[in-house]
């Protein structure tokens, strides 16, 4: 897909670059740990696979769709149920 640029949580408008800076500053290593410091991913959750990839690789801009199948939950990681938090 030419021109595809995914660089943020659409529901909250937080860029992955902002999230990466917060993860670096706080030592957050999972979606839930990062959500303690940055408001994102608490509505549709479509950004979670991108955030997991960002935390794993440092990448903050994506030119392709990343799904939960591409970036599954890490061993021991649990996602918040909708409405929690």
GUTORKOL-649565 format. One record per residue (C-alpha): residue in one letter; x, y, z. Coordinates in nm, 3 decimals, always signed. Example, Ala and Ser with C-alpha at 12.3 -4.5 7.8 and 13.67 -1.06 7.14 Angstrom:
2
{'A',{+1.230,-0.450,+0.780}} {'S',{+1.367,-0.106,+0.714}} 
This chain:
85
{'X',{+0.000,+0.000,+0.000}} {'X',{+0.171,+0.312,-0.118}} {'X',{+0.156,+0.604,+0.120}} {'X',{+0.040,+0.412,+0.426}} {'X',{+0.174,+0.582,+0.740}} {'X',{+0.068,+0.458,+1.080}} {'X',{+0.231,+0.655,+1.359}} {'X',{-0.020,+0.695,+1.642}} {'X',{-0.308,+0.570,+1.852}} {'X',{-0.606,+0.705,+1.659}} {'X',{-0.844,+0.714,+1.957}} {'X',{-0.619,+0.933,+2.174}} {'X',{-0.391,+1.092,+1.912}} {'X',{-0.070,+0.984,+2.089}} {'X',{+0.218,+0.918,+1.852}} {'X',{+0.432,+0.610,+1.886}} {'X',{+0.731,+0.845,+1.909}} {'X',{+0.576,+1.004,+2.221}} {'X',{+0.512,+0.658,+2.362}} {'X',{+0.866,+0.546,+2.289}} {'X',{+1.006,+0.850,+2.470}} {'X',{+0.783,+0.773,+2.769}} {'X',{+0.886,+0.406,+2.764}} {'X',{+1.253,+0.506,+2.753}} {'X',{+1.206,+0.754,+3.039}} {'X',{+1.006,+0.519,+3.261}} {'X',{+1.141,+0.177,+3.169}} {'X',{+0.794,+0.055,+3.064}} {'X',{+0.825,-0.275,+2.881}} {'X',{+0.463,-0.369,+2.803}} {'X',{+0.141,-0.206,+2.688}} {'X',{+0.003,-0.210,+3.043}} {'X',{+0.320,-0.065,+3.194}} {'X',{+0.324,+0.212,+2.934}} {'X',{-0.045,+0.287,+2.993}} {'X',{+0.048,+0.379,+3.350}} {'X',{+0.232,+0.680,+3.201}} {'X',{+0.060,+0.761,+2.869}} {'X',{-0.309,+0.768,+2.776}} {'X',{-0.354,+0.541,+2.471}} {'X',{-0.512,+0.217,+2.358}} {'X',{-0.804,+0.207,+2.600}} {'X',{-1.082,+0.224,+2.340}} {'X',{-1.047,+0.014,+2.024}} {'X',{-0.704,-0.137,+2.108}} {'X',{-0.590,-0.150,+1.746}} {'X',{-0.267,+0.028,+1.842}} {'X',{-0.160,-0.246,+2.086}} {'X',{+0.025,-0.460,+1.827}} {'X',{+0.207,-0.148,+1.703}} {'X',{+0.302,-0.054,+2.058}} {'X',{+0.430,-0.406,+2.126}} {'X',{+0.641,-0.386,+1.809}} {'X',{+0.760,-0.037,+1.905}} {'X',{+0.865,-0.161,+2.249}} {'X',{+1.041,-0.460,+2.092}} {'X',{+1.216,-0.284,+1.802}} {'X',{+1.204,+0.093,+1.862}} {'X',{+1.014,+0.149,+1.536}} {'X',{+0.765,+0.437,+1.561}} {'X',{+0.630,+0.471,+1.206}} {'X',{+0.479,+0.179,+1.014}} {'X',{+0.404,+0.145,+0.643}} {'X',{+0.199,-0.172,+0.680}} {'X',{-0.077,-0.307,+0.903}} {'X',{+0.048,-0.487,+1.217}} {'X',{-0.203,-0.723,+1.375}} {'X',{-0.225,-0.903,+1.708}} {'X',{-0.123,-1.214,+1.516}} {'X',{+0.196,-1.037,+1.402}} {'X',{+0.273,-0.910,+1.754}} {'X',{+0.099,-1.138,+2.005}} {'X',{+0.093,-1.078,+2.378}} {'X',{+0.427,-1.156,+2.535}} {'X',{+0.458,-1.448,+2.773}} {'X',{+0.304,-1.338,+3.102}} {'X',{+0.149,-1.023,+2.953}} {'X',{-0.221,-0.971,+3.012}} {'X',{-0.433,-0.703,+2.852}} {'X',{-0.688,-0.504,+3.048}} {'X',{-1.049,-0.604,+2.982}} {'X',{-1.257,-0.338,+2.805}} {'X',{-1.392,-0.094,+3.060}} {'X',{-1.122,-0.165,+3.320}} {'X',{-0.871,+0.089,+3.431}} 
